[in-house]
Amino acid sequence: MHSMTRFLFAATVAAVSATAAAQPYPSKPISMVVVFAAGGTADIVGRTLGAQLSKQLGQQVVIDNKPGAGGTVGATAVARAKPDGYTMLMLVSSHTTAETLFKSRPYDLLKDFAPVSTIGTSETTKAKTIKELVDTMRAQPGKFSYGSGGSGGITHLASEMMKLQGKLDVVHVPFKGNAPALTELLAGRIDMVIDQPASSEAFVKAGKLKPLAVTSLKRIPTAPDVPTLNESGFPGFEAIAWFGLGFPAGTPPEIVARMNTEVAKALADPELKQKLEAAGITPLSMSSGDFTNVMKADVARWAKVISDAKVTTE
């Protein structure tokens, strides 16, 4: 009697498991971990995309802000999550700098995640006159300073790359975010800031800052009259902030492919494109393989800058 009961119970559990496995994806809400605090550009991008994906998927995409340690706190949480397609990471370009700067992080960016797609890019702009500023800095080494949104971030490393290429002796002044750096620039207490358009656009429109150059290789559509640093005496200069999505490594390929398709569909939506562009983001989707190649290239690029400029997070 007991043997029969155990057999029937086991058969029932197996039947339930098979039914659960047959449920179409997604069958419950999906968590999107954003590695910066609410209200910032990454958070705006995540919430904007999340709302559209919720409509398309018929399941809520819930934003989970996990800031800290250059994005490694949130990345660690996702790397350790179950690879079932219900936990995503908002990947940002700073994750590629963290590979070199944060030696003790418990994950490997290129091994522990399954990249889905980029979401968009945010080319940085430098609000000052380049030729006059560079000539003056070269004439007075060590007398000038530049601000950044924090040690190890893209704005910091882009500035260091510019210093290296231009052979400039300029002091780094890190801040907790780009907003206070801009405040100090406007007050004249620092001399240079490389910033994302989303942060500095209001000051540009008010005539308080004049963008001279962008850090992408090509001019950006939202500022076609602003030349690139590549055109302004820094040949080959490129530093682009990007946002993307990834799952924990081991997530079924069909789920990664499905989300890639959904992201591309979302970014083609005119209303969503308008919202992202208003936040200073140029929408951009790509294949999982292409996104992986972007991350590999950026890890190598920033590792060299960090080594050459002797950058640390201390």
C-alpha positions in Angstrom: 0.0 0.0 0.0 2.7 2.4 0.9 4.8 1.5 -2.1 1.8 2.2 -4.4 1.2 5.6 -2.6 4.8 6.6 -3.1 4.7 5.6 -6.8 1.4 7.5 -7.4 2.8 10.6 -5.6 6.0 10.6 -7.7 4.0 10.2 -10.9 1.8 13.2 -9.9 4.8 15.4 -9.2 6.4 14.5 -12.5 3.2 15.4 -14.3 3.0 18.8 -12.6 6.7 19.5 -13.4 6.1 18.6 -17.0 3.2 21.0 -17.1 5.2 23.8 -15.6 8.0 23.3 -18.0 5.6 23.5 -20.9 4.5 27.0 -19.9 5.4 29.7 -22.5 8.1 32.3 -21.6 7.5 34.5 -19.8 5.0 33.1 -17.4 5.8 35.5 -14.5 7.3 39.0 -13.9 10.9 39.6 -14.9 13.4 41.5 -12.8 15.7 44.0 -14.4 18.6 44.9 -12.2 19.9 48.5 -12.7 23.3 49.1 -11.2 22.8 52.9 -10.5 20.4 54.7 -8.2 16.9 55.7 -9.3 16.6 59.0 -11.3 19.9 58.6 -13.2 20.3 58.1 -16.9 20.6 54.3 -16.6 17.5 54.1 -14.4 15.6 56.2 -17.0 16.7 53.9 -19.8 15.8 50.8 -17.8 12.3 52.1 -16.8 11.5 53.3 -20.3 12.5 50.0 -21.9 11.0 48.0 -19.1 7.6 49.6 -19.6 7.6 48.8 -23.3 8.8 45.2 -22.8 6.0 44.7 -20.2 3.5 45.6 -22.9 5.1 43.3 -25.5 5.6 40.4 -23.2 2.4 40.5 -21.3 4.4 40.3 -18.0 5.7 43.0 -15.8 9.4 43.9 -16.1 10.2 45.1 -12.6 13.2 47.5 -12.0 15.5 46.6 -9.1 18.1 49.3 -8.4 21.3 47.8 -6.9 23.9 50.6 -7.0 27.5 50.3 -5.6 31.1 49.6 -6.4 31.1 50.8 -10.0 28.2 48.5 -10.9 29.7 45.4 -9.5 27.1 45.0 -6.7 24.2 44.6 -9.1 26.3 42.5 -11.6 27.2 40.1 -8.8 23.6 39.6 -7.8 22.6 38.7 -11.4 25.7 36.5 -12.0 24.5 34.4 -9.0 20.8 34.4 -10.1 19.1 31.3 -11.5 19.6 31.3 -15.3 15.9 30.9 -16.1 15.3 34.2 -18.0 13.6 35.9 -15.1 16.6 38.0 -13.9 18.2 40.5 -16.3 21.1 42.9 -15.8 21.2 46.4 -17.2 24.8 46.3 -18.6 26.6 49.6 -18.8 29.9 50.6 -20.3 31.4 51.0 -16.8 31.2 47.2 -16.4 34.0 47.0 -18.9 36.2 49.3 -16.8 35.4 47.4 -13.6 37.0 44.3 -15.1 40.4 45.9 -14.6 39.7 48.2 -11.7 37.9 45.9 -9.3 40.1 42.8 -9.0 38.1 41.3 -6.1 34.7 41.2 -8.0 33.3 37.6 -7.8 32.4 37.4 -11.5 33.9 37.6 -15.0 32.0 39.9 -17.3 32.8 37.9 -20.4 32.1 34.5 -18.9 29.3 34.9 -16.4 26.7 36.7 -18.5 24.8 36.0 -21.7 24.6 39.3 -23.5 21.2 40.1 -25.1 21.6 43.4 -27.0 22.6 46.9 -26.6 19.8 49.4 -25.9 21.5 52.7 -26.9 24.6 54.9 -26.7 25.4 58.2 -25.1 28.3 59.9 -26.7 30.0 62.3 -24.3 30.5 66.0 -25.1 33.2 68.3 -23.7 32.0 71.8 -22.9 35.0 74.1 -23.4 37.1 75.4 -26.3 39.6 72.7 -27.1 42.4 74.4 -29.0 42.7 77.3 -26.5 42.2 75.0 -23.5 44.8 72.5 -24.7 47.3 75.1 -25.7 47.0 76.8 -22.3 47.2 73.5 -20.4 50.4 72.6 -22.3 51.9 75.9 -21.5 51.1 75.5 -17.7 51.4 71.8 -16.8 49.8 70.8 -13.5 47.9 74.1 -13.1 44.6 72.9 -14.5 42.0 70.3 -13.4 39.2 68.3 -14.8 36.2 66.8 -13.1 34.5 63.4 -13.5 31.5 61.6 -12.2 33.7 59.3 -10.1 37.0 57.4 -10.2 37.0 54.5 -12.7 33.9 55.7 -14.6 33.7 56.4 -18.3 34.0 60.2 -18.0 37.1 59.7 -15.9 38.8 57.3 -18.2 37.8 59.2 -21.3 39.5 62.2 -19.8 42.6 60.1 -19.0 42.7 58.8 -22.5 42.6 62.4 -23.8 45.4 63.3 -21.4 47.5 60.5 -22.6 47.0 61.2 -26.3 47.4 64.9 -25.9 50.4 64.6 -23.5 48.6 66.8 -21.0 49.4 67.3 -17.3 46.0 67.9 -15.7 44.7 67.1 -12.2 41.7 64.7 -11.7 39.0 65.9 -9.3 36.4 63.1 -8.8 32.8 63.8 -7.7 29.9 61.6 -6.8 28.2 61.9 -10.1 28.5 64.2 -13.1 26.0 66.8 -11.8 28.3 68.2 -9.0 31.2 68.1 -11.5 29.2 70.4 -13.8 28.4 72.7 -10.9 32.1 73.1 -10.1 32.8 73.7 -13.8 30.1 76.4 -14.0 31.6 78.0 -10.9 35.0 78.0 -12.4 36.6 75.8 -9.8 37.6 73.2 -12.3 38.6 73.7 -15.9 37.3 70.8 -17.9 34.5 68.1 -17.8 33.7 65.3 -20.2 30.0 64.7 -19.8 27.1 62.9 -21.3 24.6 65.1 -23.2 21.7 64.1 -20.8 23.5 65.9 -17.9 24.8 69.0 -19.7 22.1 69.7 -22.2 20.1 72.1 -20.0 23.3 74.2 -19.5 24.0 74.2 -23.2 20.5 75.4 -24.0 20.8 78.1 -21.4 24.0 79.3 -23.0 26.1 78.6 -19.9 28.1 75.9 -21.5 29.3 75.6 -25.1 29.9 72.0 -26.3 33.0 71.9 -28.5 33.5 68.2 -29.3 31.9 64.8 -29.0 33.9 61.7 -28.2 32.5 59.4 -30.8 34.3 58.9 -34.1 31.4 60.4 -36.0 29.3 63.5 -35.2 26.0 62.7 -33.4 22.6 63.5 -35.0 21.5 65.6 -32.0 24.4 67.9 -32.4 25.5 67.8 -36.0 27.4 71.1 -35.8 29.7 69.9 -33.0 32.9 68.3 -34.3 34.5 65.2 -32.8 37.7 65.1 -30.9 38.9 62.9 -33.8 38.5 66.0 -35.9 40.0 68.3 -33.3 43.6 67.1 -32.9 43.0 63.8 -31.3 43.0 61.3 -34.2 41.2 58.0 -33.6 39.8 59.2 -30.3 36.6 57.3 -29.3 34.8 56.9 -25.9 31.2 56.0 -26.0 28.9 55.2 -23.0 26.4 52.4 -23.8 23.6 50.6 -22.1 22.5 47.0 -22.8 20.9 43.9 -21.4 22.2 40.5 -20.3 21.1 37.3 -18.5 23.2 35.1 -16.2 25.4 32.7 -18.1 23.6 29.4 -18.8 20.2 31.0 -19.7 18.6 29.0 -22.5 19.6 30.3 -25.9 16.0 30.5 -27.0 15.2 32.9 -24.2 18.2 35.1 -25.0 17.1 35.1 -28.7 13.5 35.9 -27.7 14.6 38.9 -25.6 16.9 40.1 -28.3 13.9 40.2 -30.7 11.8 41.9 -28.1 14.4 44.6 -27.5 14.8 45.3 -31.2 11.0 45.6 -31.5 10.8 47.9 -28.5 13.6 50.2 -29.8 11.7 50.5 -33.2 8.7 52.0 -31.4 8.5 55.7 -32.3 7.3 56.8 -28.8 10.1 54.9 -27.0 12.7 56.2 -29.4 11.5 59.7 -28.7 11.7 59.2 -24.9 15.3 57.8 -25.1 16.5 60.6 -27.4 15.0 63.1 -25.0 17.2 61.5 -22.3 20.3 61.9 -24.5 20.3 58.3 -25.7 20.7 57.1 -29.3 18.7 53.9 -29.5 20.8 51.0 -30.8 20.0 47.2 -30.9 22.4 44.5 -32.1 22.8 40.8 -32.0 24.0 39.0 -28.9 27.3 38.1 -30.7 28.0 41.7 -31.8 27.2 43.0 -28.3 29.7 40.4 -26.9 32.4 41.7 -29.3 31.7 45.3 -28.2 32.2 44.3 -24.5 35.4 42.4 -25.3 36.8 45.4 -27.2 36.0 47.8 -24.5 37.5 45.6 -21.8 40.7 45.7 -23.7 40.6 49.4 -24.5 40.0 50.5 -21.0 42.5 48.0 -19.5 45.2 49.7 -21.6 44.1 53.3 -20.5 43.9 52.2 -16.9 47.4 50.7 -17.1 49.0 53.5 -19.0 47.4 56.2 -16.8 48.0 54.2 -13.6 44.3 54.7 -12.6 43.1 53.2 -9.3 39.9 53.4 -7.4 41.6 54.5 -4.2 
